[in-house]
Amino acid sequence: MAAQQSSELEKHDPHAEPSQAWGWHGEFPRATRAAGWICAAIMFIMLIGNHKGWNEDVWLIVIGSSMVGVLLLDKVRRRTSWRR
């Protein structure tokens, strides 16, 4: 079984994933979270403006709140991931 898995890994085409050649498949978790909080804050800051109707405000509040919700859910999951 192990020989079969190693042969499948050797057959992987490096052109399909160019980063495989130099071994990087990482993410930027801290930068991604920081960018999420900044974007959520921008959504709420955009409420200050010359809106004549409330339609734009509703969309900004819903999108900003959902971004904050996802970020808080991510924070809880990271904190409790070791308990599982």
PyMOL Python script that loads the backbone (N, CA, C, O; Angstrom):
from pymol import cmd

cmd.read_pdbstr("""\
ATOM      1  N   MET A   1       0.819  -1.199   0.000  1.00  0.00           N
ATOM      2  CA  MET A   1       0.000   0.000   0.000  1.00  0.00           C
ATOM      3  C   MET A   1       0.859   1.258   0.000  1.00  0.00           C
ATOM      4  O   MET A   1       0.560   2.221  -0.706  1.00  0.00           O
ATOM      5  N   ALA A   2       1.929   1.248   0.795  1.00  0.00           N
ATOM      6  CA  ALA A   2       2.797   2.417   0.859  1.00  0.00           C
ATOM      7  C   ALA A   2       3.519   2.649  -0.455  1.00  0.00           C
ATOM      8  O   ALA A   2       3.753   3.792  -0.847  1.00  0.00           O
ATOM      9  N   ALA A   3       3.876   1.556  -1.144  1.00  0.00           N
ATOM     10  CA  ALA A   3       4.549   1.697  -2.441  1.00  0.00           C
ATOM     11  C   ALA A   3       3.611   2.326  -3.460  1.00  0.00           C
ATOM     12  O   ALA A   3       4.044   3.100  -4.313  1.00  0.00           O
ATOM     13  N   GLN A   4       2.334   1.996  -3.373  1.00  0.00           N
ATOM     14  CA  GLN A   4       1.368   2.569  -4.297  1.00  0.00           C
ATOM     15  C   GLN A   4       1.207   4.073  -4.050  1.00  0.00           C
ATOM     16  O   GLN A   4       1.106   4.847  -5.002  1.00  0.00           O
ATOM     17  N   GLN A   5       1.183   4.485  -2.797  1.00  0.00           N
ATOM     18  CA  GLN A   5       1.033   5.900  -2.483  1.00  0.00           C
ATOM     19  C   GLN A   5       2.253   6.690  -2.938  1.00  0.00           C
ATOM     20  O   GLN A   5       2.112   7.799  -3.453  1.00  0.00           O
ATOM     21  N   SER A   6       3.449   6.136  -2.753  1.00  0.00           N
ATOM     22  CA  SER A   6       4.647   6.865  -3.167  1.00  0.00           C
ATOM     23  C   SER A   6       4.717   6.978  -4.684  1.00  0.00           C
ATOM     24  O   SER A   6       5.196   7.987  -5.203  1.00  0.00           O
ATOM     25  N   SER A   7       4.248   5.965  -5.404  1.00  0.00           N
ATOM     26  CA  SER A   7       4.261   6.067  -6.863  1.00  0.00           C
ATOM     27  C   SER A   7       3.260   7.110  -7.348  1.00  0.00           C
ATOM     28  O   SER A   7       3.492   7.770  -8.361  1.00  0.00           O
ATOM     29  N   GLU A   8       2.134   7.262  -6.623  1.00  0.00           N
ATOM     30  CA  GLU A   8       1.164   8.291  -6.987  1.00  0.00           C
ATOM     31  C   GLU A   8       1.737   9.678  -6.746  1.00  0.00           C
ATOM     32  O   GLU A   8       1.461  10.600  -7.513  1.00  0.00           O
ATOM     33  N   LEU A   9       2.524   9.840  -5.701  1.00  0.00           N
ATOM     34  CA  LEU A   9       3.134  11.129  -5.426  1.00  0.00           C
ATOM     35  C   LEU A   9       4.186  11.471  -6.474  1.00  0.00           C
ATOM     36  O   LEU A   9       4.330  12.634  -6.851  1.00  0.00           O
ATOM     37  N   GLU A  10       4.911  10.482  -6.939  1.00  0.00           N
ATOM     38  CA  GLU A  10       5.934  10.725  -7.947  1.00  0.00           C
ATOM     39  C   GLU A  10       5.320  11.074  -9.296  1.00  0.00           C
ATOM     40  O   GLU A  10       5.957  11.754 -10.101  1.00  0.00           O
ATOM     41  N   LYS A  11       4.099  10.625  -9.560  1.00  0.00           N
ATOM     42  CA  LYS A  11       3.438  10.885 -10.837  1.00  0.00           C
ATOM     43  C   LYS A  11       2.815  12.282 -10.895  1.00  0.00           C
ATOM     44  O   LYS A  11       2.319  12.690 -11.945  1.00  0.00           O
ATOM     45  N   HIS A  12       2.836  13.013  -9.789  1.00  0.00           N
ATOM     46  CA  HIS A  12       2.212  14.333  -9.754  1.00  0.00           C
ATOM     47  C   HIS A  12       2.943  15.281 -10.703  1.00  0.00           C
ATOM     48  O   HIS A  12       4.172  15.356 -10.703  1.00  0.00           O
ATOM     49  N   ASP A  13       2.184  15.983 -11.489  1.00  0.00           N
ATOM     50  CA  ASP A  13       2.759  16.895 -12.472  1.00  0.00           C
ATOM     51  C   ASP A  13       3.137  18.220 -11.804  1.00  0.00           C
ATOM     52  O   ASP A  13       2.249  18.915 -11.311  1.00  0.00           O
ATOM     53  N   PRO A  14       4.426  18.598 -11.769  1.00  0.00           N
ATOM     54  CA  PRO A  14       4.814  19.857 -11.135  1.00  0.00           C
ATOM     55  C   PRO A  14       4.326  21.089 -11.898  1.00  0.00           C
ATOM     56  O   PRO A  14       4.297  22.190 -11.348  1.00  0.00           O
ATOM     57  N   HIS A  15       3.942  20.905 -13.163  1.00  0.00           N
ATOM     58  CA  HIS A  15       3.421  22.042 -13.930  1.00  0.00           C
ATOM     59  C   HIS A  15       2.003  22.406 -13.497  1.00  0.00           C
ATOM     60  O   HIS A  15       1.554  23.532 -13.709  1.00  0.00           O
ATOM     61  N   ALA A  16       1.303  21.450 -12.890  1.00  0.00           N
ATOM     62  CA  ALA A  16      -0.043  21.735 -12.398  1.00  0.00           C
ATOM     63  C   ALA A  16       0.014  22.667 -11.191  1.00  0.00           C
ATOM     64  O   ALA A  16      -0.873  23.497 -10.993  1.00  0.00           O
ATOM     65  N   GLU A  17       1.068  22.521 -10.385  1.00  0.00           N
ATOM     66  CA  GLU A  17       1.278  23.386  -9.230  1.00  0.00           C
ATOM     67  C   GLU A  17       2.722  23.867  -9.256  1.00  0.00           C
ATOM     68  O   GLU A  17       3.612  23.166  -8.775  1.00  0.00           O
ATOM     69  N   PRO A  18       2.967  25.036  -9.802  1.00  0.00           N
ATOM     70  CA  PRO A  18       4.346  25.501  -9.920  1.00  0.00           C
ATOM     71  C   PRO A  18       5.055  25.661  -8.578  1.00  0.00           C
ATOM     72  O   PRO A  18       6.279  25.539  -8.515  1.00  0.00           O
ATOM     73  N   SER A  19       4.318  25.930  -7.512  1.00  0.00           N
ATOM     74  CA  SER A  19       4.966  26.122  -6.217  1.00  0.00           C
ATOM     75  C   SER A  19       5.514  24.817  -5.653  1.00  0.00           C
ATOM     76  O   SER A  19       6.296  24.843  -4.701  1.00  0.00           O
ATOM     77  N   GLN A  20       5.125  23.682  -6.215  1.00  0.00           N
ATOM     78  CA  GLN A  20       5.628  22.406  -5.735  1.00  0.00           C
ATOM     79  C   GLN A  20       7.134  22.295  -5.975  1.00  0.00           C
ATOM     80  O   GLN A  20       7.828  21.610  -5.224  1.00  0.00           O
ATOM     81  N   ALA A  21       7.631  22.943  -6.983  1.00  0.00           N
ATOM     82  CA  ALA A  21       9.052  22.855  -7.302  1.00  0.00           C
ATOM     83  C   ALA A  21       9.909  23.433  -6.180  1.00  0.00           C
ATOM     84  O   ALA A  21      11.008  22.932  -5.939  1.00  0.00           O
ATOM     85  N   TRP A  22       9.447  24.459  -5.496  1.00  0.00           N
ATOM     86  CA  TRP A  22      10.231  25.032  -4.415  1.00  0.00           C
ATOM     87  C   TRP A  22       9.605  24.812  -3.053  1.00  0.00           C
ATOM     88  O   TRP A  22      10.067  25.377  -2.062  1.00  0.00           O
ATOM     89  N   GLY A  23       8.549  23.990  -2.986  1.00  0.00           N
ATOM     90  CA  GLY A  23       8.050  23.470  -1.727  1.00  0.00           C
ATOM     91  C   GLY A  23       7.182  24.380  -0.889  1.00  0.00           C
ATOM     92  O   GLY A  23       7.084  24.167   0.320  1.00  0.00           O
ATOM     93  N   TRP A  24       6.557  25.370  -1.460  1.00  0.00           N
ATOM     94  CA  TRP A  24       5.733  26.258  -0.654  1.00  0.00           C
ATOM     95  C   TRP A  24       4.263  26.045  -0.967  1.00  0.00           C
ATOM     96  O   TRP A  24       3.840  26.162  -2.118  1.00  0.00           O
ATOM     97  N   HIS A  25       3.494  25.735   0.055  1.00  0.00           N
ATOM     98  CA  HIS A  25       2.040  25.600  -0.058  1.00  0.00           C
ATOM     99  C   HIS A  25       1.383  26.292   1.124  1.00  0.00           C
ATOM    100  O   HIS A  25       0.338  25.843   1.595  1.00  0.00           O
ATOM    101  N   GLY A  26       1.962  27.356   1.604  1.00  0.00           N
ATOM    102  CA  GLY A  26       1.492  27.986   2.824  1.00  0.00           C
ATOM    103  C   GLY A  26       0.385  28.999   2.624  1.00  0.00           C
ATOM    104  O   GLY A  26      -0.037  29.294   1.506  1.00  0.00           O
ATOM    105  N   GLU A  27      -0.063  29.513   3.740  1.00  0.00           N
ATOM    106  CA  GLU A  27      -1.074  30.563   3.772  1.00  0.00           C
ATOM    107  C   GLU A  27      -0.523  31.701   4.619  1.00  0.00           C
ATOM    108  O   GLU A  27       0.567  31.600   5.182  1.00  0.00           O
ATOM    109  N   PHE A  28      -1.267  32.758   4.699  1.00  0.00           N
ATOM    110  CA  PHE A  28      -0.919  33.884   5.558  1.00  0.00           C
ATOM    111  C   PHE A  28      -2.055  34.072   6.563  1.00  0.00           C
ATOM    112  O   PHE A  28      -2.863  34.985   6.400  1.00  0.00           O
ATOM    113  N   PRO A  29      -2.137  33.236   7.591  1.00  0.00           N
ATOM    114  CA  PRO A  29      -3.314  33.306   8.472  1.00  0.00           C
ATOM    115  C   PRO A  29      -3.438  34.625   9.235  1.00  0.00           C
ATOM    116  O   PRO A  29      -4.543  35.151   9.363  1.00  0.00           O
ATOM    117  N   ARG A  30      -2.343  35.165   9.740  1.00  0.00           N
ATOM    118  CA  ARG A  30      -2.433  36.413  10.502  1.00  0.00           C
ATOM    119  C   ARG A  30      -2.775  37.582   9.590  1.00  0.00           C
ATOM    120  O   ARG A  30      -3.592  38.430   9.949  1.00  0.00           O
ATOM    121  N   ALA A  31      -2.164  37.633   8.427  1.00  0.00           N
ATOM    122  CA  ALA A  31      -2.442  38.719   7.487  1.00  0.00           C
ATOM    123  C   ALA A  31      -3.869  38.626   6.953  1.00  0.00           C
ATOM    124  O   ALA A  31      -4.521  39.648   6.736  1.00  0.00           O
ATOM    125  N   THR A  32      -4.350  37.416   6.744  1.00  0.00           N
ATOM    126  CA  THR A  32      -5.714  37.233   6.248  1.00  0.00           C
ATOM    127  C   THR A  32      -6.726  37.708   7.284  1.00  0.00           C
ATOM    128  O   THR A  32      -7.700  38.383   6.947  1.00  0.00           O
ATOM    129  N   ARG A  33      -6.491  37.353   8.543  1.00  0.00           N
ATOM    130  CA  ARG A  33      -7.414  37.807   9.596  1.00  0.00           C
ATOM    131  C   ARG A  33      -7.364  39.322   9.765  1.00  0.00           C
ATOM    132  O   ARG A  33      -8.397  39.967   9.948  1.00  0.00           O
ATOM    133  N   ALA A  34      -6.164  39.884   9.704  1.00  0.00           N
ATOM    134  CA  ALA A  34      -6.035  41.348   9.831  1.00  0.00           C
ATOM    135  C   ALA A  34      -6.754  42.045   8.678  1.00  0.00           C
ATOM    136  O   ALA A  34      -7.439  43.048   8.884  1.00  0.00           O
ATOM    137  N   ALA A  35      -6.598  41.519   7.478  1.00  0.00           N
ATOM    138  CA  ALA A  35      -7.288  42.101   6.321  1.00  0.00           C
ATOM    139  C   ALA A  35      -8.801  41.978   6.472  1.00  0.00           C
ATOM    140  O   ALA A  35      -9.536  42.874   6.057  1.00  0.00           O
ATOM    141  N   GLY A  36      -9.274  40.883   7.060  1.00  0.00           N
ATOM    142  CA  GLY A  36     -10.708  40.712   7.292  1.00  0.00           C
ATOM    143  C   GLY A  36     -11.257  41.739   8.255  1.00  0.00           C
ATOM    144  O   GLY A  36     -12.321  42.311   8.019  1.00  0.00           O
ATOM    145  N   TRP A  37     -10.523  41.984   9.362  1.00  0.00           N
ATOM    146  CA  TRP A  37     -10.974  42.991  10.328  1.00  0.00           C
ATOM    147  C   TRP A  37     -10.940  44.388   9.723  1.00  0.00           C
ATOM    148  O   TRP A  37     -11.830  45.199   9.977  1.00  0.00           O
ATOM    149  N   ILE A  38      -9.914  44.671   8.924  1.00  0.00           N
ATOM    150  CA  ILE A  38      -9.819  45.990   8.281  1.00  0.00           C
ATOM    151  C   ILE A  38     -10.975  46.190   7.304  1.00  0.00           C
ATOM    152  O   ILE A  38     -11.588  47.257   7.274  1.00  0.00           O
ATOM    153  N   CYS A  39     -11.271  45.167   6.509  1.00  0.00           N
ATOM    154  CA  CYS A  39     -12.388  45.274   5.548  1.00  0.00           C
ATOM    155  C   CYS A  39     -13.730  45.423   6.259  1.00  0.00           C
ATOM    156  O   CYS A  39     -14.591  46.175   5.802  1.00  0.00           O
ATOM    157  N   ALA A  40     -13.916  44.716   7.373  1.00  0.00           N
ATOM    158  CA  ALA A  40     -15.157  44.845   8.131  1.00  0.00           C
ATOM    159  C   ALA A  40     -15.285  46.255   8.695  1.00  0.00           C
ATOM    160  O   ALA A  40     -16.371  46.836   8.674  1.00  0.00           O
ATOM    161  N   ALA A  41     -14.186  46.808   9.198  1.00  0.00           N
ATOM    162  CA  ALA A  41     -14.221  48.177   9.716  1.00  0.00           C
ATOM    163  C   ALA A  41     -14.535  49.170   8.602  1.00  0.00           C
ATOM    164  O   ALA A  41     -15.277  50.128   8.819  1.00  0.00           O
ATOM    165  N   ILE A  42     -13.982  48.951   7.421  1.00  0.00           N
ATOM    166  CA  ILE A  42     -14.255  49.831   6.283  1.00  0.00           C
ATOM    167  C   ILE A  42     -15.738  49.794   5.914  1.00  0.00           C
ATOM    168  O   ILE A  42     -16.315  50.817   5.548  1.00  0.00           O
ATOM    169  N   MET A  43     -16.353  48.610   6.013  1.00  0.00           N
ATOM    170  CA  MET A  43     -17.788  48.510   5.716  1.00  0.00           C
ATOM    171  C   MET A  43     -18.598  49.411   6.644  1.00  0.00           C
ATOM    172  O   MET A  43     -19.534  50.083   6.208  1.00  0.00           O
ATOM    173  N   PHE A  44     -18.232  49.421   7.929  1.00  0.00           N
ATOM    174  CA  PHE A  44     -18.981  50.255   8.877  1.00  0.00           C
ATOM    175  C   PHE A  44     -18.617  51.731   8.740  1.00  0.00           C
ATOM    176  O   PHE A  44     -19.462  52.596   8.970  1.00  0.00           O
ATOM    177  N   ILE A  45     -17.384  52.027   8.373  1.00  0.00           N
ATOM    178  CA  ILE A  45     -16.988  53.422   8.158  1.00  0.00           C
ATOM    179  C   ILE A  45     -17.725  54.010   6.952  1.00  0.00           C
ATOM    180  O   ILE A  45     -18.030  55.203   6.926  1.00  0.00           O
ATOM    181  N   MET A  46     -18.009  53.169   5.959  1.00  0.00           N
ATOM    182  CA  MET A  46     -18.719  53.657   4.773  1.00  0.00           C
ATOM    183  C   MET A  46     -20.167  54.031   5.065  1.00  0.00           C
ATOM    184  O   MET A  46     -20.842  54.596   4.204  1.00  0.00           O
ATOM    185  N   LEU A  47     -20.655  53.725   6.269  1.00  0.00           N
ATOM    186  CA  LEU A  47     -22.004  54.170   6.641  1.00  0.00           C
ATOM    187  C   LEU A  47     -22.059  55.683   6.773  1.00  0.00           C
ATOM    188  O   LEU A  47     -23.117  56.290   6.611  1.00  0.00           O
ATOM    189  N   ILE A  48     -20.916  56.286   7.068  1.00  0.00           N
ATOM    190  CA  ILE A  48     -20.850  57.746   7.168  1.00  0.00           C
ATOM    191  C   ILE A  48     -20.728  58.286   5.754  1.00  0.00           C
ATOM    192  O   ILE A  48     -19.727  58.042   5.081  1.00  0.00           O
ATOM    193  N   GLY A  49     -21.698  58.990   5.316  1.00  0.00           N
ATOM    194  CA  GLY A  49     -21.649  59.500   3.957  1.00  0.00           C
ATOM    195  C   GLY A  49     -22.921  60.210   3.579  1.00  0.00           C
ATOM    196  O   GLY A  49     -23.738  60.561   4.431  1.00  0.00           O
ATOM    197  N   ASN A  50     -23.076  60.413   2.304  1.00  0.00           N
ATOM    198  CA  ASN A  50     -24.217  61.175   1.796  1.00  0.00           C
ATOM    199  C   ASN A  50     -25.285  60.264   1.204  1.00  0.00           C
ATOM    200  O   ASN A  50     -25.777  60.506   0.102  1.00  0.00           O
ATOM    201  N   HIS A  51     -25.644  59.205   1.950  1.00  0.00           N
ATOM    202  CA  HIS A  51     -26.690  58.302   1.480  1.00  0.00           C
ATOM    203  C   HIS A  51     -28.048  58.956   1.669  1.00  0.00           C
ATOM    204  O   HIS A  51     -28.356  59.479   2.741  1.00  0.00           O
ATOM    205  N   LYS A  52     -28.850  58.921   0.624  1.00  0.00           N
ATOM    206  CA  LYS A  52     -30.196  59.481   0.736  1.00  0.00           C
ATOM    207  C   LYS A  52     -31.196  58.416   1.159  1.00  0.00           C
ATOM    208  O   LYS A  52     -32.191  58.717   1.818  1.00  0.00           O
ATOM    209  N   GLY A  53     -30.929  57.164   0.778  1.00  0.00           N
ATOM    210  CA  GLY A  53     -31.820  56.071   1.145  1.00  0.00           C
ATOM    211  C   GLY A  53     -31.168  55.177   2.174  1.00  0.00           C
ATOM    212  O   GLY A  53     -30.028  55.405   2.578  1.00  0.00           O
ATOM    213  N   TRP A  54     -31.895  54.158   2.595  1.00  0.00           N
ATOM    214  CA  TRP A  54     -31.378  53.254   3.608  1.00  0.00           C
ATOM    215  C   TRP A  54     -30.912  51.945   3.006  1.00  0.00           C
ATOM    216  O   TRP A  54     -30.355  51.103   3.711  1.00  0.00           O
ATOM    217  N   ASN A  55     -31.131  51.758   1.707  1.00  0.00           N
ATOM    218  CA  ASN A  55     -30.779  50.500   1.056  1.00  0.00           C
ATOM    219  C   ASN A  55     -29.276  50.224   1.138  1.00  0.00           C
ATOM    220  O   ASN A  55     -28.864  49.101   1.428  1.00  0.00           O
ATOM    221  N   GLU A  56     -28.464  51.244   0.885  1.00  0.00           N
ATOM    222  CA  GLU A  56     -27.012  51.064   0.955  1.00  0.00           C
ATOM    223  C   GLU A  56     -26.579  50.738   2.378  1.00  0.00           C
ATOM    224  O   GLU A  56     -25.697  49.906   2.590  1.00  0.00           O
ATOM    225  N   ASP A  57     -27.202  51.395   3.348  1.00  0.00           N
ATOM    226  CA  ASP A  57     -26.854  51.161   4.744  1.00  0.00           C
ATOM    227  C   ASP A  57     -27.142  49.721   5.157  1.00  0.00           C
ATOM    228  O   ASP A  57     -26.348  49.100   5.863  1.00  0.00           O
ATOM    229  N   VAL A  58     -28.276  49.200   4.716  1.00  0.00           N
ATOM    230  CA  VAL A  58     -28.633  47.824   5.060  1.00  0.00           C
ATOM    231  C   VAL A  58     -27.592  46.856   4.502  1.00  0.00           C
ATOM    232  O   VAL A  58     -27.148  45.952   5.210  1.00  0.00           O
ATOM    233  N   TRP A  59     -27.204  47.033   3.253  1.00  0.00           N
ATOM    234  CA  TRP A  59     -26.205  46.140   2.653  1.00  0.00           C
ATOM    235  C   TRP A  59     -24.865  46.232   3.374  1.00  0.00           C
ATOM    236  O   TRP A  59     -24.222  45.212   3.624  1.00  0.00           O
ATOM    237  N   LEU A  60     -24.443  47.439   3.705  1.00  0.00           N
ATOM    238  CA  LEU A  60     -23.170  47.600   4.415  1.00  0.00           C
ATOM    239  C   LEU A  60     -23.215  46.952   5.795  1.00  0.00           C
ATOM    240  O   LEU A  60     -22.243  46.320   6.210  1.00  0.00           O
ATOM    241  N   ILE A  61     -24.314  47.096   6.501  1.00  0.00           N
ATOM    242  CA  ILE A  61     -24.442  46.499   7.827  1.00  0.00           C
ATOM    243  C   ILE A  61     -24.463  44.973   7.736  1.00  0.00           C
ATOM    244  O   ILE A  61     -23.808  44.297   8.530  1.00  0.00           O
ATOM    245  N   VAL A  62     -25.205  44.429   6.781  1.00  0.00           N
ATOM    246  CA  VAL A  62     -25.287  42.970   6.639  1.00  0.00           C
ATOM    247  C   VAL A  62     -23.929  42.391   6.258  1.00  0.00           C
ATOM    248  O   VAL A  62     -23.500  41.398   6.847  1.00  0.00           O
ATOM    249  N   ILE A  63     -23.251  42.984   5.295  1.00  0.00           N
ATOM    250  CA  ILE A  63     -21.954  42.464   4.865  1.00  0.00           C
ATOM    251  C   ILE A  63     -20.918  42.616   5.978  1.00  0.00           C
ATOM    252  O   ILE A  63     -20.160  41.684   6.248  1.00  0.00           O
ATOM    253  N   GLY A  64     -20.877  43.783   6.625  1.00  0.00           N
ATOM    254  CA  GLY A  64     -19.926  43.985   7.717  1.00  0.00           C
ATOM    255  C   GLY A  64     -20.186  43.053   8.888  1.00  0.00           C
ATOM    256  O   GLY A  64     -19.247  42.511   9.472  1.00  0.00           O
ATOM    257  N   SER A  65     -21.450  42.864   9.234  1.00  0.00           N
ATOM    258  CA  SER A  65     -21.791  41.962  10.342  1.00  0.00           C
ATOM    259  C   SER A  65     -21.449  40.521  10.011  1.00  0.00           C
ATOM    260  O   SER A  65     -20.967  39.787  10.874  1.00  0.00           O
ATOM    261  N   SER A  66     -21.689  40.106   8.780  1.00  0.00           N
ATOM    262  CA  SER A  66     -21.343  38.732   8.407  1.00  0.00           C
ATOM    263  C   SER A  66     -19.827  38.535   8.410  1.00  0.00           C
ATOM    264  O   SER A  66     -19.348  37.461   8.775  1.00  0.00           O
ATOM    265  N   MET A  67     -19.075  39.545   8.013  1.00  0.00           N
ATOM    266  CA  MET A  67     -17.617  39.444   8.071  1.00  0.00           C
ATOM    267  C   MET A  67     -17.142  39.317   9.516  1.00  0.00           C
ATOM    268  O   MET A  67     -16.271  38.497   9.810  1.00  0.00           O
ATOM    269  N   VAL A  68     -17.704  40.118  10.418  1.00  0.00           N
ATOM    270  CA  VAL A  68     -17.340  40.027  11.829  1.00  0.00           C
ATOM    271  C   VAL A  68     -17.738  38.662  12.391  1.00  0.00           C
ATOM    272  O   VAL A  68     -16.989  38.066  13.166  1.00  0.00           O
ATOM    273  N   GLY A  69     -18.902  38.171  12.007  1.00  0.00           N
ATOM    274  CA  GLY A  69     -19.340  36.852  12.471  1.00  0.00           C
ATOM    275  C   GLY A  69     -18.403  35.742  12.040  1.00  0.00           C
ATOM    276  O   GLY A  69     -18.073  34.859  12.832  1.00  0.00           O
ATOM    277  N   VAL A  70     -17.974  35.783  10.793  1.00  0.00           N
ATOM    278  CA  VAL A  70     -17.049  34.755  10.294  1.00  0.00           C
ATOM    279  C   VAL A  70     -15.700  34.859  11.006  1.00  0.00           C
ATOM    280  O   VAL A  70     -15.095  33.839  11.337  1.00  0.00           O
ATOM    281  N   LEU A  71     -15.228  36.075  11.241  1.00  0.00           N
ATOM    282  CA  LEU A  71     -13.957  36.256  11.940  1.00  0.00           C
ATOM    283  C   LEU A  71     -14.034  35.775  13.388  1.00  0.00           C
ATOM    284  O   LEU A  71     -13.084  35.171  13.886  1.00  0.00           O
ATOM    285  N   LEU A  72     -15.145  36.033  14.064  1.00  0.00           N
ATOM    286  CA  LEU A  72     -15.312  35.542  15.426  1.00  0.00           C
ATOM    287  C   LEU A  72     -15.434  34.026  15.467  1.00  0.00           C
ATOM    288  O   LEU A  72     -14.889  33.385  16.365  1.00  0.00           O
ATOM    289  N   LEU A  73     -16.141  33.449  14.508  1.00  0.00           N
ATOM    290  CA  LEU A  73     -16.242  31.991  14.418  1.00  0.00           C
ATOM    291  C   LEU A  73     -14.867  31.367  14.200  1.00  0.00           C
ATOM    292  O   LEU A  73     -14.549  30.332  14.785  1.00  0.00           O
ATOM    293  N   ASP A  74     -14.059  31.998  13.361  1.00  0.00           N
ATOM    294  CA  ASP A  74     -12.701  31.510  13.129  1.00  0.00           C
ATOM    295  C   ASP A  74     -11.873  31.590  14.414  1.00  0.00           C
ATOM    296  O   ASP A  74     -11.084  30.690  14.704  1.00  0.00           O
ATOM    297  N   LYS A  75     -12.051  32.658  15.174  1.00  0.00           N
ATOM    298  CA  LYS A  75     -11.303  32.816  16.421  1.00  0.00           C
ATOM    299  C   LYS A  75     -11.686  31.733  17.424  1.00  0.00           C
ATOM    300  O   LYS A  75     -10.815  31.181  18.096  1.00  0.00           O
ATOM    301  N   VAL A  76     -12.971  31.421  17.534  1.00  0.00           N
ATOM    302  CA  VAL A  76     -13.424  30.379  18.452  1.00  0.00           C
ATOM    303  C   VAL A  76     -12.913  29.020  17.999  1.00  0.00           C
ATOM    304  O   VAL A  76     -12.475  28.219  18.825  1.00  0.00           O
ATOM    305  N   ARG A  77     -12.964  28.752  16.712  1.00  0.00           N
ATOM    306  CA  ARG A  77     -12.504  27.451  16.206  1.00  0.00           C
ATOM    307  C   ARG A  77     -11.001  27.271  16.397  1.00  0.00           C
ATOM    308  O   ARG A  77     -10.546  26.168  16.697  1.00  0.00           O
ATOM    309  N   ARG A  78     -10.233  28.334  16.229  1.00  0.00           N
ATOM    310  CA  ARG A  78      -8.789  28.230  16.458  1.00  0.00           C
ATOM    311  C   ARG A  78      -8.497  27.987  17.933  1.00  0.00           C
ATOM    312  O   ARG A  78      -7.591  27.224  18.267  1.00  0.00           O
ATOM    313  N   ARG A  79      -9.254  28.626  18.814  1.00  0.00           N
ATOM    314  CA  ARG A  79      -9.011  28.486  20.241  1.00  0.00           C
ATOM    315  C   ARG A  79      -9.376  27.098  20.743  1.00  0.00           C
ATOM    316  O   ARG A  79      -8.700  26.566  21.624  1.00  0.00           O
ATOM    317  N   THR A  80     -10.435  26.501  20.200  1.00  0.00           N
ATOM    318  CA  THR A  80     -10.902  25.207  20.700  1.00  0.00           C
ATOM    319  C   THR A  80     -10.483  24.041  19.822  1.00  0.00           C
ATOM    320  O   THR A  80     -10.952  22.924  20.041  1.00  0.00           O
ATOM    321  N   SER A  81      -9.628  24.251  18.849  1.00  0.00           N
ATOM    322  CA  SER A  81      -9.266  23.154  17.942  1.00  0.00           C
ATOM    323  C   SER A  81      -8.442  22.085  18.639  1.00  0.00           C
ATOM    324  O   SER A  81      -8.510  20.918  18.254  1.00  0.00           O
ATOM    325  N   TRP A  82      -7.671  22.445  19.649  1.00  0.00           N
ATOM    326  CA  TRP A  82      -6.843  21.470  20.339  1.00  0.00           C
ATOM    327  C   TRP A  82      -7.652  20.562  21.257  1.00  0.00           C
ATOM    328  O   TRP A  82      -7.156  19.513  21.670  1.00  0.00           O
ATOM    329  N   ARG A  83      -8.870  20.934  21.581  1.00  0.00           N
ATOM    330  CA  ARG A  83      -9.702  20.140  22.491  1.00  0.00           C
ATOM    331  C   ARG A  83     -10.372  18.973  21.782  1.00  0.00           C
ATOM    332  O   ARG A  83     -10.857  18.053  22.442  1.00  0.00           O
ATOM    333  N   ARG A  84     -10.410  18.988  20.487  1.00  0.00           N
ATOM    334  CA  ARG A  84     -11.130  17.946  19.744  1.00  0.00           C
ATOM    335  C   ARG A  84     -10.337  16.716  19.583  1.00  0.00           C
ATOM    336  O   ARG A  84     -10.809  15.752  18.980  1.00  0.00           O
TER     337      ARG A  84
END
""", "prot")
cmd.dss("prot")
cmd.show_as("cartoon", "prot")
cmd.util.cbc("prot")
cmd.orient("prot")
